[in-house]
Amino acid sequence: MHMPEVTAVVVTLARRAGAASLPQHSFSRFDSSDFRDAFRAFTLKHQLLGLVLAELERAGRLSPAIAAENRQQLKQLRLQAALWDFERDEVVTRLQERGIPVVVLKGAALRLMAYRDSAERPFGDIDILVPKESLDGAVALLEARGYARHSEHRDRIYLEHFHHLVLHRAPGFKVEVHWALAPASFTVRLDPEAFLRDAVIPTRQSGPTIRVPGPEHMVIHLSAQNLEDGFSKLMRLVDLDRVIAAAGSGFDWNRLGSEARRMGARGTVALSLRLCERLLETEIPRGFVGGLGLSRSVRAHLALLDPVAVVLERRGEQGAVRDLLSLWCTDRAVSRWGMVRDMVTGRRERAWRELLRRERSALRRLASLARLGGAQLARYPAVLGRGLGAEAFWGPS
């Protein structure tokens, strides 16, 4: 696949082989300030700056001046990571000392289970999962540590419509306390009890014992996050690749398949893993993605969105593209019609209307639906005369 030079360099560095597969002339390009500026901008957008800087440092093939500049950036990133890691460990220790079961999620967990260098995987909040009955106790302990909740109005909306509460503490720490893993309206039905029950303890040289999701559940959760983000972050694909790599032969593909089906995550898992294959050369067992059973229509419509460009060009930040991804990643046709119905009635955005105390007229809702339909129809002319074949993206079925 053809990519702009900066994009190609970042994607290559993000693969497990990293800088070892990058030709010397690519390292020479870092001597150009314009190239470095574009490189930094792309990596920041996809939250990969620390990962690629660490890989370049390990390679040791940059000119001395640029290498020194990179080392300075990495030093700062590692310092920030150490502060967040300390806070994560303190939060988890306090909860565990009071007998509250806790599983660390997302970036705060991935840094422990899948990355070599703390600077490689940033996170801007500490996501934790606790049983619903432990929510009040967990929040009280965090408040005793100096964390503060939002307004009573905001907390009520989050309790009624969302799946976590957000607490803040100076100088900028944030904890999201989850009792569930997705809003009830989300098409993927993530099972928090299973995440808590089947959590594992990653090996670490020092620090408290921390439980994280099992690798199969982590893949499902990251795939669901992809869908929520509109597949607009290359970082999440790198997360998936590294989780699979860290688990090695212990990764249970049969379990992933059965859990993805049970949680309604077949579409987003299939798309996420295929993108990992295409962009990061992740090794997925032959036939696994096809075995998830996506229909020919679903495969074709997802391929029409040009998923590789959706990721690299962040097209999923466009509302219509994000909605089409959600529509076609939904497991059942009846759920797709339900999504369209909720868009028309306004039910889909009820929580945000209440949170922002802002109404959205029926005319604007219909306009959004029209944009969605227009975005879908605009993709059909390119395939007229050759059908809706999706082999270019998915490969032979």
Buried (B, 14 or more C-beta within 10 A) or exposed (E): EEBEEBBBBBBBBBBBEBBEEBEEEBBEBBEEEEBBEBBBEBBEBBBBBBBBBBBBBEBEBBEEEBBEBBEEBBEEBBEBBEEBBEBBBBBBBBBBEEEBBBBBBBBBBBBBBBBEBBBBBBBEBBBBBBBEEBBEBBBEBBEEBEBEBEEEEBBEBBEEBBBBBBBBBEEEBBBBBBBBBBEEBBBBBBBBEBBBEBBBEBEEEEEEEBBBBBBBBBBBBBBBBBBBBBBBBBBBBBBBBBBBBBBEEEBBBEBBBEBBBEBBBBBBBBBBBBBBBBBBBBEBEEEBBBBBEBEEEBBBBBBBBBBBEBBBEBBBBBEBBBBBBBBBBBBEEEEBEBBBEBBBEBEBBBBEEBBEEEEBEEEEBEEBBEBBEEBBEEBEEEBEEEEBBBEEBBEEE
